[in-house]
Amino acid sequence: MSNERGQQLGIDMANNFMLMTLFSIVADMAEDPDAFRSDVKKALLDLVEDYELKGGPSATAWEARETARRIISGILASAKPIKQ
């Protein structure tokens, strides 16, 4: 693995962990945390589908959307992603 690829993976991991933490904190403050996560997940997945990706091949757009769907699902999947 190249140094640049390793750095990008580290950036992606840090961003995902920070997002998981923020969503966990906000969801815990909601009246119904599971419903909050579900609503946010649905809204984000709808945005992924509607987002216009211009200028690239359709295979690249499909891969970008699939990756975004997996990340969103992972971030919003766990009710308690951080062990307390």
Residue, then its C-alpha position, 0 to 999 in steps of 0.5 A: m500500500s502506498n503512503e498516499r493510500g494509507q493517509q487517505l484511509g486514515i483520513d476516511m477512518a477518522n471522518n467516519f469515526m467522528l461522524m459516528t460519534l456525532f450521530s450517536i450524541v445527537a441520537d441519544m438526545a432525541e426522544d426516540p434515538d432509533a427513529f432519529r437514526s432511521d430518518v437521518k439514514k433515509a434522508l441521506l440515502d435519498l440524497v445519494e440517489d439524487y446527487e448529480l455526478k457529472g462528467g464521469p463514467s456510469a460505472t464510477a458514479w455507481e461505485a461512488r453511490e454504492t460506497a456512500r450507501r455503505i458508509i452511511s449505513g455503517i455510520l447509522a447502524s449501531a445504536k451504541p457505536i462507542k463502548q462506554 
